[in-house]
């Protein structure tokens, strides 16, 4: 398949929607209660060194993605083993996202419909999109993100009459440990999930500005999630926000204009599903390109269908119910992801810097 190119603006839009994705549905740093916004702000700051690492990796190896870098840094055999582990991480994340959104639709809209039905339709749509190429995904994200931002601003404005800013007080009343744990939680889920874009951003038109793309997407998604957290607390209260499965959806249900304009949560649900579609598609793309390179297949599109179907199947056996899903997302994933999102890229960068310095030149095509 010919190499595809996306603009830097499209890269920012894809990554922003990816990071917002499941985070807006499940709510980030809920355990910090009214201080969740502080945790998210700290999580953004903590993520800055990691996006420097991700950017440096891609800048050191122009036109190469993370799987190519693994093979250069660790050698072909070990590099392929590490690639397989990273493919599992991406594949597993894609299945988790499918399950989150199928559970969301099942709980809030279609309780009598098996959630597997929505998972199948979402997965098949992602397969079709990824087979069409990353450029298609870029154009979709470029079109929808500005629209989503405008709708979000309107919804926040409409919620103003239902807001009680006293709910944000007392600041730092809870154990500071909970705030720091919330910061680590938002650092791991979602901000450092941006490691996946080291398999995508080799396709950027202007690769000299990779760091700016990472930074702008991090800030856009971070501010979006921070405002969402504040919005939920001032509308619902900190305890209610903590107790609910999907607080953002519930807070929007309180909007009512007169006696005839209501049910804005339907719009929010559509936005959530669109974010999930982008996130699953990116995961599927990353898993497919990596698998193709493991088997030396030039056209990653051959792998999209089988991997997408396996991803749908895995999503159905991950959890027995919504409570298990939320427990994994809030208590286990944040530690499970650290080796892939933090340790592996740092080790890879250090070894690559040593190799490049010893070679005194960037590697040739390998």
N, C-alpha and C positions, 0 to 999 in steps of 0.2 A: 504494500500500500504506500502511495506517495506520502511524503512527510507533510503534515498539515500545520498551518500557521494560525495562531490567534493573536489579536492585538493585545497590548498591555491593558487596555480598558476592559476588554472581555475577560482577561485573566483576573483582574480585580473583582469583577462581578461574579464570576464563577466561584472564586474562593470565598467571597463574602457570603454568598448564599449557602455554600457548603458549611462554613463555620456556624452560621445561624441555625441551619438545618434542624436537627433533633434538639439542640440546646434550647430553642424557643418553645418547644413542645413540653419538654421535661422540666424546664426551669433550672438554671445554673445556680449552684451554691445555696440551695434552699435551707440547709441546716444553719446558715448564718442569720436566718430570719430577717429582721429589718436592716441588718448590716450587710445583706447580700450584695448590695451595690458596691460596697467597699471591697468585698472579696473579689468581685469581677474586675474592679479597677486595678487591684493588686495583681490579679491573674494576667491582665494585659501587660503590665510592667514586667512581670516574671517571664513572659513569653518573648520579649524583645531579644534577649541573647540567642534564643533558639532560632528565630527567623534570620538572625545574622549567620548562624551556622548553616542553615538550609541554603541561604543565598550564596554563601561562600563556596559551598559544594558545587552548585550549578555554575558559578562563575569560573571555578577552577577547571571545569570540563565543558567547554562550549558545545552545544548541540548533543550532549549526552544526558541521559536520564539517570535516576538513582541506580537502576539495575546494571547499567553499563559501568557506573562508578564502582559498584561493589566488585565487579569482575576485574577492574583495573587494580583496585586497592588490595584485595584479598587473594587475587589469582582466580582463574576460571572455576576450579572445582569448589573451593571454599566460597567464592563469590556467588556461585549458583545455589549453594546450600543456604547462605544468608538471604539470597533473593527469595527462595522458597518460603523461609520464615516470614519475610516481609509480605509476600503475597498472601500468606495465611492471615496475617494481621488485617490487611486491606479487605480481603474476602470476608472475613469474620465481621468486620465493621459494617460492610455493605449489608450482610444478613441481619445484623442488629438494627440497622436503620429501617430496613423493610419491616421488621417485626414491630418496631416502635410505631410506625405510621399505620400499619394494619391494625394494631391494638387501639390506637387513637381513634380511627374511623369506626371500629367496632364498638368502642365504649360510648362515644359521644353521638354517633349518628345511626349506626346500623347494628344494634345489639342482637337482632335475630338472624343476621347474616354471618356465616362463618368468616372469621377474619382472614382465612386463607384465600378467599375469593379476591379481596382487595390486594393481598400480597402478590397474587398471580398477575393481576392486571398491571400493578405498579412495576413489577419485575419485567414483564414483556415490553412495556413502554420504554423502560430503560435500555433493554437489549436493542430495540429498534433504533433508539437515539444514538447509542454508543457505536453501533455498526455504521451509522451515518457519518461519524467522525467527530472529533473534538471541536471542529469549527462550528458545527451545528449547535453543540452545547454552548459554545461561547456566544453565538448570536441570540440564543434563547435567554441566557442569563443577562446579556446586555439589554434586552428588551424588557424583561420582567423586573429586574432589581429597582430601577427608578420608579416604576409603577408601584411596587410594593412599599417603597419608602414614603411615597405620597399618601398612600392609603393608611399606612401606619401613623403618620402625623395627624391625619384626619381623625382616626380612632382615638388617639391620645387626647386630642382636643375635645372630642365628644365625651370622654371619660372624666374630664376635668370637674364637672359638676358632681360626680360621684366620689371624688377624691378627698381623702382626709390625711393631709400631710403630717398630722400629729402621729400617724402610725409609724413614721420613720424614727421617732424618738422612743426611748433614749438611745442615742448613738453609742455604740460599743458597750451597751449594757450587758450583753451576753459575754460569755467567756471568750477572751481574745483568741484562744485556741480554736474555737469554732470559725472565727473570721479567717484565720490562717489556713485552716483545713478547707474552707470554702474557696480561698484563693488558689490553693493547690488543685482543688477539684476543677475550677474553671481553667486553670493552666493546662491540665491534662485533657479536660473535656469542656470546651472544644478546641482551645487555641493552638495547642501543639499538634493537633490532628493535621495541621497545615503541612506536616512532613510529607503527606501524600502528594502534594503538588510538586515535589521534586521529581515525580514521574510524569508531570504534565508541563511544567514551565520551560522545558527545553524547547517547546514549540512556540514560545513567545517571539513576536516580531523583533522587539528591541530587548535583547537579553542583557544589555548593559545596565538596565534599570530593574533587574529582578528584585532587588531588595526593596525598592519603592513599591513594587506591586505587592509583595508580602506585607509591607508595613501599612499601606493604605487599606488593604483588605482586612488586616487585623484590627485597625482602628474603626473601620466602618462596622464590622460585625460586633466588636467589643462595645461600642457606643450603643448600638441597637439592643444588645442584650442587657446592658446596664439600664437603659431607659425602660425596657420591658420589666426588669426586676423592680425598679422603683414604682412603676405603674401598678404592678400586681399588689405590692405592699400597701400603697396608699388607697387602693380601691377595696381590697379584700381583707387587709390586715395581715400581719406577719404569721400568726398561727394558722390561719385559714390557708394562706399560700403554701405553708409547709405541709399541711395535711392533704391538700388536693393532688390528684394525679396530674391534671393539666390546668394549672392556675391561669395561664394567659387566656385560654379559651373561656374559662369561667368568668374572668373579669370583664371580658367583652360582652358577655350576656347581660350585663347590668345596663348597657346602653339602651335608652329608650327616649325617643323624641315624640312628645305628645302621646297620643293613644294609638298611633298607627304606624310609626316607623321604629322597628326594632329588629331583632334577629341578625345583628351585625356579625355574630359569631360564625355565620355561614361563610362570610368573606374571609374571616381569619382562618377557618378550617381549610379553605382553598389555598390560602397563602402557605399554610403549614405543609400541605401535600406537595405544593410546587417546590418548596425548599427541600423536602425529602426526596423528590424526584431528582433534583440536581445532585444531592449528596450521594444517592445510590449510584447514579450514572458515573460520577467521578470515581467511586470505589470500583465499579465494574470495569471502567476504562483502565485503571491502574493495575487491577488484577489480571486483566486480559493481555495487556502489553507485556507485563512481567512474565506471564506463562508462555507467551509466544517466544520471548527471548530465551527462556530456559530450554525450549525445544527447538531453537534456531528456526523459527517460522517467521517469514518476512511480513506476512499479513496477519495482524493481530485480530482482524475481524472474524477469522475462522474460530477463534477461541471465545468470542463474546457470548454466543448462544449457549454452549454447554456450561460455561462458568455462571452465566446469569441464571440458568435453570437450577444449578446446584445451589446458588445463593438463595433462591426462593425456597428450595427444600430445607436448607439449613435454618432459615428464619422460622420455620414451623416447628422445629424440635428444640429450640434453644431454651424456652421457658414453658412452664405449665400454666402460668397466669400473669396478669399485669403486675402483681406485687413482686413476683420474682424478677421480672424485667426491670422494675424500678430499683430494686435492691442491687442488682448487678450494675446498673448504670451509675448509681450514686455511691456505692461502697466498694466495688471490686474493680470496675473498669479503670478507675483513675490510677490504680497501681499496676494493673495488667498492661497498660499501654506505655508505661515509662520506658521499658527497654527498647521499644520500637521508635518512640517519639523523641527520646532524649539521649539515652546511652549509646545506641547504635549510630545515630548521625554524628555525635561528638567523636566517638572512636574512629569512625570512617574519615572525618575531617582531619583529625590529628595524623593518622597514618598517611593520608593522601598528601598532606602538607610536607611530611618528611620525604615521601617518595618524589614529589615534584621538585623539592629543593635539591635532593640528591641527583636527580636527572637534569636539573637546571633548565628544564624546558617542559612545556605541557605535553601530555602524551599524544601520540599520533592515533589515528583511527584504529580501534582494536575490536 
